[in-house]
Amino acid sequence: MPVKIRLQRHGKKGKPFYWIVAADARAKRDGKFLEKLGIYNPNTNPATIEVNVDNSVQWLQNGAQPTDTARAILSYKGVLLKHHLLGGLRKGALTEEQVEEKFNAWIEEKEKAVAAKIGGLDKAKAEARAAALKAEKEVNEKRAIAAAEAELPETPEVAEGETAEAEGEVAEAATEEVAQAATEEAPAAEESAEEAKDEEAAPAASSEEE
């Protein structure tokens, strides 16, 4: 019986997730399966993948053929690597300790890469959140300034021509006041001069009478 390792679709419309299963190649895609080997959820970032490595390797050793998508997932989780290393063990090229050492070293490096990716995504999210908060703060400040300006009393706007005209009127009024003051002072000065002459003439007349 030909066996395939493939994905079986689950989940609701628009948000699917998949089971990784070993199934009869003649069975329907979402029909009966022989064993569930893991899950694949593409709705998260990064995608959530869980695989039973040992059982998957056992199916590969028994001749199961993975589909292209299933092969990529198995490779991502190290199943194909372990299958290859166990092949070397059967041929005598590697010992069991070497197989475990190489596989564990690969898993450690993979976990570091995944952690670095998650850290980068978290940093990008934090930067995007900070940028959004900054933009929102600027908008709020502009709104506050606009509201404060709207509450200020309106100052009458005076045209430049009207201002010049008003200044001219003030200067003209000042000139008239000065001229009027000069006109009023002139008769007063003449009267003072005449009074002085009369006073000088009065003693002279008195001396002549004596």
C-alpha positions in Angstrom: 0.0 0.0 0.0 1.6 3.3 -1.1 1.7 5.8 1.8 2.0 9.6 1.6 2.9 12.1 4.2 0.7 15.1 3.4 -1.4 17.9 4.9 -5.0 17.5 5.9 -7.0 20.7 6.1 -8.9 21.8 9.2 -10.1 25.2 10.6 -12.7 27.6 9.4 -12.9 29.5 6.1 -10.2 32.1 5.7 -8.2 30.7 8.6 -7.1 27.1 7.9 -4.7 25.0 9.8 -3.4 21.6 8.9 -2.6 18.2 10.3 0.5 16.5 9.0 -0.6 12.9 8.5 0.5 9.6 7.0 -2.3 8.4 4.8 -3.1 5.9 2.0 -2.2 7.6 -1.3 -5.6 6.5 -2.6 -7.6 8.1 0.2 -9.2 11.5 -0.1 -7.1 14.5 1.0 -9.2 15.1 4.1 -10.4 11.6 4.5 -9.1 8.7 6.7 -5.4 8.6 7.7 -3.1 6.1 9.2 -1.3 8.4 11.8 -1.2 12.0 12.7 2.4 13.2 12.8 2.0 16.9 13.7 0.3 20.2 13.0 1.0 23.2 10.8 -0.6 26.6 11.5 0.2 29.3 8.9 -1.9 31.9 10.7 0.8 32.8 13.1 4.1 34.6 12.4 6.3 32.7 12.3 4.1 29.7 11.5 3.5 27.2 14.2 4.9 23.7 13.4 4.9 20.7 15.6 6.1 17.3 14.3 6.8 14.0 15.9 10.3 13.5 14.5 10.9 9.9 15.4 7.5 8.7 14.0 8.0 10.7 10.9 11.5 9.2 10.3 10.0 5.8 10.8 7.4 6.4 8.1 10.1 7.6 5.7 12.2 4.5 6.4 9.2 2.4 5.6 8.9 4.1 2.2 6.3 6.8 2.7 6.6 9.7 0.2 6.0 13.3 1.4 4.2 15.8 -0.8 6.2 19.0 -1.7 4.7 21.0 1.1 5.1 18.2 3.7 8.7 17.7 2.6 9.5 21.4 3.2 7.9 21.2 6.7 9.8 18.0 7.5 13.0 19.5 6.3 12.4 22.7 8.4 11.9 20.5 11.6 15.0 18.3 10.9 13.1 15.1 10.0 14.9 14.7 6.7 18.3 15.4 8.3 17.7 12.7 11.0 16.6 10.3 8.3 19.8 11.0 6.4 22.0 10.6 9.5 20.3 7.3 10.4 21.1 6.1 6.8 24.7 6.8 7.6 24.3 4.9 10.8 23.0 1.8 9.0 25.9 2.0 6.6 28.4 2.2 9.5 29.6 5.7 8.5 28.4 7.2 11.8 27.9 6.0 15.3 24.6 6.5 17.3 26.3 9.1 19.5 27.5 11.0 16.4 24.0 11.0 15.0 22.5 12.4 18.2 25.3 14.9 18.5 24.9 16.2 14.9 21.2 16.3 15.1 21.1 18.1 18.5 23.7 20.7 17.2 21.5 21.4 14.2 18.4 21.7 16.4 20.2 24.2 18.6 21.2 26.4 15.7 17.7 26.2 14.3 16.2 27.3 17.6 18.6 30.3 17.7 17.6 31.3 14.2 13.9 31.1 15.0 14.5 33.1 18.3 16.4 35.8 16.4 13.5 36.0 13.9 10.9 36.3 16.6 13.1 39.0 18.3 13.2 40.9 15.1 9.5 40.7 14.6 8.9 41.9 18.2 11.3 44.8 17.6 9.5 45.8 14.4 6.2 45.7 16.2 7.5 47.9 19.0 8.9 50.4 16.6 5.7 50.5 14.6 3.7 51.0 17.9 6.1 53.8 19.0 5.7 55.5 15.5 1.9 55.3 15.8 1.9 56.8 19.3 4.2 59.6 18.1 1.9 60.4 15.2 -1.1 60.3 17.4 0.6 62.7 19.9 1.4 65.2 17.2 -2.2 65.1 15.9 -3.5 65.7 19.5 -1.1 68.6 20.0 -2.2 70.2 16.7 -5.8 69.8 17.8 -5.1 71.4 21.2 -3.3 74.4 19.5 -6.2 74.9 17.1 -8.7 74.7 20.0 -6.7 77.3 22.0 -6.6 79.6 19.0 -10.3 79.3 18.5 -10.9 80.4 22.1 -8.8 83.6 21.8 -10.8 86.9 21.2 -10.8 88.2 17.7 -8.7 91.3 17.0 -10.0 93.8 14.5 -8.0 93.8 11.4 -7.1 97.4 10.2 -6.1 97.9 6.7 -2.8 99.7 5.9 -4.6 102.5 4.2 -6.8 103.1 7.2 -3.8 103.1 9.5 -2.0 105.7 7.4 -5.2 107.8 7.2 -5.6 107.7 11.0 -2.0 108.7 11.5 -2.5 111.7 9.1 -5.5 112.9 11.0 -3.7 112.8 14.3 -0.8 114.8 12.9 -3.1 117.3 11.3 -5.0 117.8 14.6 -1.7 118.3 16.5 -0.6 121.0 13.9 -3.9 122.8 14.3 -3.5 122.8 18.1 0.0 124.3 17.9 -1.2 127.0 15.4 -4.2 127.9 17.6 -1.9 128.1 20.7 0.5 130.4 18.8 -2.5 132.6 17.7 -3.7 133.0 21.2 -0.3 133.9 22.6 0.3 136.7 20.0 -2.4 139.1 21.2 -1.4 138.4 24.8 2.2 139.4 23.9 1.0 142.6 22.2 -1.1 143.6 25.2 1.8 143.0 27.5 4.0 145.3 25.3 1.3 148.0 25.3 0.9 147.8 29.1 4.7 148.2 29.4 4.7 151.3 27.2 1.9 152.8 29.2 3.7 152.2 32.5 6.8 154.0 31.1 4.8 156.9 29.8 3.0 157.3 33.1 6.1 158.3 35.2 7.2 160.7 32.5 3.9 162.5 32.5 4.1 162.8 36.3 7.5 164.4 36.2 6.4 167.0 33.7 3.5 168.0 35.9 5.8 168.6 38.8 
